[in-house]
Amino acid sequence: MRPKGMAGCFMGLTGGFAVLLYGLPRLPRLEPGWSGAFATAWIGLSLIVVGSFLHQLMGADRQRRRPERVPLAVRRAAVREISRLSRHRDYV
């Protein structure tokens, strides 16, 4: 579940950094084998969590500004004009 608003984003980012800083010294050394693979995966996943909160905090996931909505009357007039023009076969 994603937090809502900037306050939740800051809390998640702070929590992500706290978990990363708390767990980093306790991880095994990055050596070949299962322990090194676990440490690499743990660091990678925690960096993804922190990165996702930074991404959300910067507002990069917001959609670009939507185009202005065309009023219904204008759309209907455009449809009428297109249908009127399509009745004439010489438009092609």
Beta strands, then each sheet from edge to edge (+ up, - down):
end
